[in-house]
Amino acid sequence: MEVNQDYIKGFNEGYLIKKHKPELALSLSQVKFPESEHHFASGLKAGIMQRQMEIVKEKNNVKDKERLTKDHDFERGR
């Protein structure tokens, strides 16, 4: 299955915007794009969501590492 090139371009741009300018990404995710830009807009919003999911996952990983470190320190009597 071939993915539309406008979708791919939108996805990549959405991902990078979310990474470097999160406030702009929030604004763009709420824009009503014209129907002629449907593929690009869908990709843009998907790229923004993908980066957001990665941010949440990264934060959870940090919290898990901190919790494991605290548990390990507690077991060692620190």
Secondary structure, DSSP 4 states (H G I P E B T S, - for coil): -PPPHHHHHHHHHHHHHHHH-HHHHHHHHT----GGGHHHHHHHHHHHHHHHHHHHHHHHHHHHHHHHHHHHHHHTT-
